[in-house]
Amino acid sequence: MSAKPQPYLIKVKNSDGGDPRFFDTLKGRWVVSPSTDEVATFEAALQKARLQHLARHFRNDHLQLILLPTEDCNFRCIYCYEDFQLGRMRPEVQQGIRRLVRKRAPGLKALEIGWFGGEPLTAYDVVLDLTRYFVRTAKEHDVLLLQHMTTNGYLLTPDRFEELHGLGLRNYQVTLDGSEEEHDRKRIGKGGFRTFGVIWNNLEFMKDSRFDYVVTIRVNIDRENLTHMPAFIERLASTFGSDRRFRLHLHKVGRWGGANDASLETIDDEQALLRLYRLARDAGVQLDLDMKPGGKVCYAALPYSFVVRADGRINKCTVALEEAENQVGRILADGSLLLNSERLRPWILDGSLADPVCQTCAIRPLCEGNACPWVRIRDGKRPCPPLRGQVQAYLELQASVAGV
């Protein structure tokens, strides 16, 4: 092994006082000893990371479409940044999506569909119609179909869950912002109705089923619900802690461009999230940490990923929807994508391939300098993931969860 340590090997202290462990971010796994042959030299590690990035990043056998079947919503969350001006996806846009998938399917290994909104389940018929088409087309061309839905969970009724599961939709993100009181104060139904109870009941039905799926329960953290989180985590653990299909993801509330940004009680304390993750781990809740190579790369940085809006505009990011830099083209009814190469380029090229500081950063294989391309485009700053300053703590947490 070179005297100069390879840049992607992270030394992690053993909380039990034993020998330290080493995590190889290039391979996304623990290394027994840094002197083993499997650890690359410094120069070899740099080259391997570059090739790993190129192979995963620039490919034409994957297509990822994040679809907004409607941009309206049945909620009015206090931190939401959307304006709800667009309703259901236009028929010609739906036709364009079908024809795009039909054109691309013969050359694809994988088609990834992400349902977003607004609230996608308020346009359930659009979701069903397009999903059925994707299933048929993927089967016809032997394409791996991967589906995900970001939903508030209110309309994810037992009947709909079973119907969508039958169509292969097995991955959901549902948000619960802490206790019933805290959640209902922030995630308010359109017109003022309470939302927590219905969502919780829907999740309990999913738990009682024998289906194979994954639900990531996202909790948006701010100063107001932070102190209530331990009790909520206990409730999560008592209901879902024994079920590996349910995972917890914590996310700090941000000022994402909504009307209430000035009044949001945001926090900038990664330690607070770590404390909650440790509490959840100790209570038996599954955690969504995703420390594998590429796990912190934003979808918007991928050349094969596009957000298709209800009116046919193509965005790269699901935030800042109306910013000019984020509108990179349009889908036509014949399935053609008219893309603006000047607007598209900064999203897909200005990561670690162009940033020399990123190239030797220990967590480069996790985020590839693209944890949030919008930060680089908007602010001209390097978009490091929030865990960068606490990577050893997160690795210790992952090790304890994995039993390493």
C-alpha positions as CSV (number, residue, x, y, z in Angstrom):
1,M,0.0,0.0,0.0
2,S,1.2,3.5,-0.8
3,A,2.6,5.5,2.1
4,K,0.1,8.1,1.1
5,P,-3.3,6.9,2.4
6,Q,-6.1,6.4,-0.1
7,P,-8.5,9.4,0.0
8,Y,-11.7,7.4,0.4
9,L,-10.8,5.4,3.5
10,I,-12.3,6.7,6.7
11,K,-11.1,5.8,10.1
12,V,-13.9,5.3,12.7
13,K,-13.3,5.0,16.4
14,N,-14.7,2.0,18.1
15,S,-17.2,3.1,20.7
16,D,-16.4,-0.1,22.7
17,G,-12.8,1.0,23.0
18,G,-11.4,-1.7,20.7
19,D,-9.4,-1.2,17.5
20,P,-10.7,1.4,15.1
21,R,-12.6,0.4,12.0
22,F,-12.2,1.6,8.5
23,F,-15.0,2.4,6.0
24,D,-14.2,2.4,2.3
25,T,-16.6,4.8,0.7
26,L,-15.6,3.6,-2.8
27,K,-17.0,0.2,-2.1
28,G,-19.5,1.2,0.6
29,R,-18.3,-1.3,3.1
30,W,-16.1,-1.8,6.1
31,V,-12.5,-2.9,5.7
32,V,-11.0,-5.1,8.4
33,S,-7.5,-3.6,8.0
34,P,-6.2,-0.7,5.9
35,S,-3.2,-2.9,5.0
36,T,-5.2,-5.5,3.1
37,D,-4.8,-5.8,-0.7
38,E,-8.4,-4.7,-1.3
39,V,-7.6,-1.1,-0.3
40,A,-6.5,0.9,-3.4
41,T,-3.4,3.1,-3.5
42,F,-4.0,6.8,-3.5
43,E,-3.6,7.2,-7.2
44,A,-5.6,4.1,-8.0
45,A,-8.4,5.2,-5.7
46,L,-8.7,8.5,-7.5
47,Q,-8.9,6.8,-10.9
48,K,-11.4,4.2,-9.6
49,A,-13.6,6.9,-8.2
50,R,-13.6,8.8,-11.5
51,L,-14.5,5.6,-13.5
52,Q,-17.1,4.7,-10.9
53,H,-18.7,8.1,-11.3
54,L,-18.6,8.0,-15.1
55,A,-20.1,4.5,-15.3
56,R,-23.0,5.4,-12.9
57,H,-23.5,9.0,-14.1
58,F,-23.3,9.0,-17.9
59,R,-25.4,6.1,-19.2
60,N,-28.2,5.7,-21.7
61,D,-29.7,2.4,-20.5
62,H,-31.5,4.1,-17.6
63,L,-34.3,6.6,-17.7
64,Q,-35.7,8.2,-14.6
65,L,-38.9,10.2,-14.8
66,I,-40.3,12.1,-11.9
67,L,-43.9,12.7,-12.8
68,L,-46.3,15.4,-11.4
69,P,-49.8,14.0,-12.3
70,T,-51.1,17.1,-10.6
71,E,-49.6,20.2,-9.0
72,D,-52.5,20.7,-6.7
73,C,-52.6,19.3,-3.3
74,N,-55.2,18.4,-0.6
75,F,-52.8,19.8,2.1
76,R,-51.5,23.2,2.8
77,C,-48.3,22.6,4.8
78,I,-46.8,25.7,6.4
79,Y,-43.3,25.2,4.9
80,C,-44.5,24.2,1.4
81,Y,-42.9,26.1,-1.5
82,E,-45.4,25.2,-4.3
83,D,-48.1,27.6,-5.6
84,F,-50.7,25.0,-6.7
85,Q,-51.4,27.0,-9.9
86,L,-51.3,23.9,-12.1
87,G,-53.9,21.2,-11.7
88,R,-54.1,17.8,-13.4
89,M,-51.5,16.8,-16.0
90,R,-52.7,17.7,-19.5
91,P,-53.7,14.8,-21.8
92,E,-51.1,15.7,-24.4
93,V,-48.4,15.5,-21.7
94,Q,-49.6,12.1,-20.6
95,Q,-49.5,11.0,-24.3
96,G,-45.9,12.4,-24.6
97,I,-44.8,10.4,-21.6
98,R,-46.2,7.2,-23.1
99,R,-44.5,7.8,-26.4
100,L,-41.2,8.7,-24.8
101,V,-41.2,5.5,-22.8
102,R,-42.2,3.5,-25.9
103,K,-39.3,5.0,-27.9
104,R,-36.7,4.5,-25.2
105,A,-37.8,1.0,-23.9
106,P,-35.9,-1.1,-26.4
107,G,-32.6,0.3,-25.3
108,L,-33.3,0.4,-21.5
109,K,-32.2,-1.8,-18.7
110,A,-34.2,0.1,-16.1
111,L,-37.0,2.6,-16.1
112,E,-37.4,4.5,-12.8
113,I,-40.7,6.2,-12.2
114,G,-41.2,8.6,-9.3
115,W,-44.6,10.0,-8.5
116,F,-44.6,13.5,-7.0
117,G,-46.8,16.5,-6.9
118,G,-48.7,18.4,-5.5
119,E,-50.2,15.3,-4.1
120,P,-50.1,12.5,-6.8
121,L,-53.0,10.6,-5.3
122,T,-55.4,13.5,-5.9
123,A,-55.0,12.5,-9.6
124,Y,-55.2,8.8,-8.9
125,D,-56.7,8.0,-12.3
126,V,-53.7,9.5,-14.1
127,V,-51.3,7.5,-11.8
128,L,-53.2,4.3,-12.6
129,D,-53.4,4.8,-16.3
130,L,-49.7,5.6,-16.8
131,T,-48.6,3.0,-14.4
132,R,-50.5,0.3,-16.2
133,Y,-48.8,1.5,-19.4
134,F,-45.3,1.4,-17.8
135,V,-45.9,-2.2,-16.5
136,R,-47.0,-3.4,-20.0
137,T,-44.2,-1.7,-21.8
138,A,-41.5,-2.8,-19.3
139,K,-42.7,-6.4,-19.5
140,E,-42.7,-6.3,-23.3
141,H,-39.1,-5.1,-23.5
142,D,-37.7,-6.9,-20.5
143,V,-37.0,-3.6,-18.7
144,L,-36.6,-3.5,-14.9
145,L,-39.4,-1.1,-13.7
146,L,-38.7,0.7,-10.4
147,Q,-41.4,2.8,-8.9
148,H,-41.5,5.2,-6.0
149,M,-44.2,7.6,-4.7
150,T,-43.8,10.7,-2.5
151,T,-47.2,11.1,-0.9
152,N,-48.7,12.7,2.2
153,G,-50.4,9.4,2.8
154,Y,-53.9,10.8,3.4
155,L,-55.3,9.2,0.3
156,L,-53.2,6.1,0.4
157,T,-56.3,4.0,1.4
158,P,-56.2,0.2,1.9
159,D,-57.8,-0.3,-1.5
160,R,-55.4,2.0,-3.3
161,F,-52.4,0.5,-1.6
162,E,-53.4,-3.0,-2.6
163,E,-54.1,-1.9,-6.2
164,L,-50.8,-0.1,-6.6
165,H,-48.9,-3.0,-5.0
166,G,-50.4,-5.2,-7.6
167,L,-48.9,-2.9,-10.2
168,G,-45.5,-3.1,-8.7
169,L,-45.3,0.1,-6.7
170,R,-43.4,-1.0,-3.6
171,N,-41.6,2.1,-2.4
172,Y,-43.2,5.1,-0.6
173,Q,-42.2,8.2,1.3
174,V,-44.8,9.5,3.7
175,T,-44.3,12.4,6.0
176,L,-45.3,12.6,9.7
177,D,-44.0,15.7,11.5
178,G,-43.9,14.3,15.0
179,S,-46.8,14.0,17.4
180,E,-50.4,14.3,16.3
181,E,-50.6,17.8,17.7
182,E,-47.3,19.0,16.0
183,H,-48.1,17.3,12.7
184,D,-51.6,18.7,12.5
185,R,-50.4,22.2,13.2
186,K,-47.9,22.0,10.3
187,R,-49.4,19.6,7.8
188,I,-52.8,21.1,7.5
189,G,-55.5,19.8,5.2
190,K,-56.8,22.2,2.5
191,G,-59.6,24.0,4.3
192,G,-58.2,23.3,7.8
193,F,-58.9,19.6,8.5
194,R,-56.7,17.4,10.6
195,T,-54.5,14.9,8.8
196,F,-52.4,12.8,11.2
197,G,-55.0,10.2,12.3
198,V,-56.0,9.2,8.7
199,I,-52.3,8.8,7.7
200,W,-51.4,6.8,10.8
201,N,-54.4,4.4,10.2
202,N,-53.3,3.9,6.5
203,L,-49.8,3.1,7.6
204,E,-51.1,0.6,10.2
205,F,-53.1,-1.1,7.5
206,M,-50.0,-1.4,5.4
207,K,-48.1,-2.9,8.4
208,D,-50.8,-5.5,8.9
209,S,-50.5,-6.7,5.3
210,R,-48.0,-9.3,4.2
211,F,-46.9,-7.5,1.1
212,D,-43.3,-6.7,0.3
213,Y,-42.7,-2.9,0.2
214,V,-40.7,-0.1,1.9
215,V,-42.1,2.9,3.5
216,T,-39.7,5.7,4.5
217,I,-41.3,7.8,7.2
218,R,-39.9,11.3,6.8
219,V,-40.0,13.7,9.7
220,N,-39.2,17.4,9.0
221,I,-37.4,18.8,12.0
222,D,-37.6,22.4,13.3
223,R,-37.2,24.1,16.6
224,E,-40.9,23.6,17.4
225,N,-41.2,19.9,17.1
226,L,-37.6,19.0,18.2
227,T,-38.4,18.6,21.9
228,H,-41.4,16.4,21.2
229,M,-39.5,14.0,19.0
230,P,-38.4,11.5,21.7
231,A,-42.0,10.7,22.5
232,F,-42.9,10.4,18.9
233,I,-40.0,8.1,18.2
234,E,-41.2,5.9,21.1
235,R,-44.6,5.7,19.4
236,L,-43.0,4.9,16.1
237,A,-41.0,2.1,17.7
238,S,-44.0,0.6,19.5
239,T,-46.0,0.4,16.3
240,F,-43.5,-0.1,13.4
241,G,-40.2,-0.8,15.2
242,S,-40.3,-4.5,14.7
243,D,-41.2,-4.2,11.0
244,R,-38.2,-3.8,8.7
245,R,-40.4,-2.4,5.9
246,F,-40.6,0.9,7.8
247,R,-37.7,3.2,8.0
248,L,-37.1,6.6,9.5
249,H,-35.6,9.6,7.7
250,L,-35.0,12.9,9.4
251,H,-34.8,16.2,7.5
252,K,-34.3,19.7,8.7
253,V,-37.0,22.2,7.6
254,G,-35.6,24.7,5.1
255,R,-36.6,27.9,3.6
256,W,-37.4,26.5,0.2
257,G,-39.2,29.5,-1.4
258,G,-42.6,29.3,0.3
259,A,-44.8,32.1,1.4
260,N,-44.1,31.4,5.1
261,D,-40.3,31.2,4.9
262,A,-39.7,34.2,7.1
263,S,-41.6,32.7,10.0
264,L,-40.2,29.2,9.9
265,E,-38.3,28.1,13.0
266,T,-35.5,26.3,11.2
267,I,-32.5,24.7,12.9
268,D,-28.9,24.2,11.6
269,D,-27.7,21.5,14.0
270,E,-26.7,18.2,12.6
271,Q,-26.0,17.0,16.1
272,A,-29.7,17.3,16.9
273,L,-30.5,14.9,14.1
274,L,-27.8,12.5,15.2
275,R,-29.2,12.4,18.8
276,L,-32.6,11.5,17.4
277,Y,-31.3,8.9,15.1
278,R,-29.4,7.3,18.0
279,L,-32.6,7.4,20.1
280,A,-34.5,5.7,17.2
281,R,-31.9,3.1,16.8
282,D,-31.9,2.2,20.5
283,A,-35.7,2.0,20.3
284,G,-35.5,-0.5,17.5
285,V,-36.6,1.7,14.6
286,Q,-35.0,1.0,11.2
287,L,-33.0,4.0,9.9
288,D,-32.7,5.4,6.4
289,L,-29.0,6.4,6.2
290,D,-28.0,5.3,2.7
291,M,-24.2,5.4,3.0
292,K,-23.5,3.4,-0.1
293,P,-21.6,4.9,-3.2
294,G,-23.9,7.4,-4.9
295,G,-26.3,7.4,-2.0
296,K,-26.1,11.1,-1.5
297,V,-26.1,12.1,-5.2
298,C,-29.2,14.2,-6.0
299,Y,-31.4,12.8,-8.7
300,A,-31.2,16.3,-10.4
301,A,-27.6,15.7,-11.2
302,L,-28.2,12.6,-13.2
303,P,-28.3,13.2,-17.0
304,Y,-31.0,10.5,-17.4
305,S,-33.4,12.1,-14.8
306,F,-36.2,14.5,-15.7
307,V,-39.1,16.1,-13.8
308,V,-42.1,16.2,-16.0
309,R,-44.6,18.8,-14.9
310,A,-48.3,18.8,-15.4
311,D,-48.1,21.3,-18.3
312,G,-45.3,19.5,-20.0
313,R,-42.3,21.6,-18.8
314,I,-39.2,19.7,-18.0
315,N,-37.4,20.6,-14.8
316,K,-34.4,19.0,-13.1
317,C,-35.3,19.6,-9.5
318,T,-38.6,19.3,-7.7
319,V,-37.8,22.5,-5.6
320,A,-37.5,26.0,-7.2
321,L,-40.0,24.9,-9.8
322,E,-40.5,28.3,-11.3
323,E,-36.8,29.4,-11.4
324,A,-35.6,29.8,-15.0
325,E,-32.4,27.8,-14.4
326,N,-34.5,24.8,-13.4
327,Q,-36.7,24.8,-16.5
328,V,-34.6,22.9,-19.0
329,G,-37.1,22.0,-21.7
330,R,-40.5,20.6,-22.6
331,I,-42.0,17.2,-23.6
332,L,-44.0,17.1,-26.8
333,A,-47.0,14.9,-27.5
334,D,-44.9,12.8,-29.9
335,G,-42.6,11.8,-27.0
336,S,-39.8,14.2,-28.0
337,L,-37.8,16.1,-25.4
338,L,-36.9,19.6,-26.4
339,L,-34.0,20.4,-24.0
340,N,-32.0,23.6,-23.5
341,S,-28.4,22.4,-23.4
342,E,-27.1,25.6,-21.7
343,R,-29.6,25.2,-18.8
344,L,-29.1,21.5,-18.6
345,R,-25.3,21.5,-18.5
346,P,-24.7,23.0,-15.0
347,W,-27.0,20.4,-13.4
348,I,-25.1,17.4,-14.8
349,L,-21.5,18.4,-15.2
350,D,-20.4,20.6,-12.3
351,G,-19.8,18.0,-9.7
352,S,-16.7,16.2,-8.7
353,L,-15.4,15.8,-12.2
354,A,-14.9,19.5,-12.4
355,D,-14.2,20.3,-8.7
356,P,-10.7,19.4,-7.5
357,V,-11.6,19.8,-3.9
358,C,-14.4,17.2,-4.2
359,Q,-12.0,14.7,-5.9
360,T,-10.0,13.9,-2.8
361,C,-12.8,14.4,-0.3
362,A,-13.3,11.3,1.7
363,I,-17.0,11.2,1.0
364,R,-16.7,12.0,-2.7
365,P,-18.1,8.5,-3.7
366,L,-21.2,9.2,-1.6
367,C,-22.2,12.5,-3.2
368,E,-19.9,13.1,-6.2
369,G,-20.0,16.8,-5.5
370,N,-23.7,16.7,-6.3
371,A,-25.6,16.5,-3.1
372,C,-27.5,19.5,-4.3
373,P,-26.7,20.9,-7.7
374,W,-29.1,23.8,-7.1
375,V,-26.8,25.2,-4.4
376,R,-23.9,25.3,-6.8
377,I,-26.0,26.9,-9.6
378,R,-27.8,29.4,-7.4
379,D,-25.1,30.3,-4.9
380,G,-21.9,29.3,-6.6
381,K,-21.0,27.2,-3.5
382,R,-19.8,23.6,-3.2
383,P,-23.0,21.6,-2.2
384,C,-21.6,19.4,0.5
385,P,-24.2,17.1,2.2
386,P,-25.1,18.0,5.7
387,L,-23.4,14.9,7.1
388,R,-20.0,16.0,5.9
389,G,-18.9,17.4,9.2
390,Q,-20.3,14.4,11.1
391,V,-19.4,11.6,8.8
392,Q,-17.6,9.5,11.4
393,A,-20.7,9.8,13.7
394,Y,-23.0,8.6,10.9
395,L,-20.7,5.8,10.1
396,E,-20.6,4.7,13.8
397,L,-24.4,4.8,13.7
398,Q,-24.5,2.7,10.6
399,A,-22.0,0.2,12.0
400,S,-24.2,-0.2,15.1
401,V,-27.3,-0.7,13.0
402,A,-25.6,-3.2,10.7
403,G,-24.0,-5.0,13.6
404,V,-20.5,-4.4,12.3
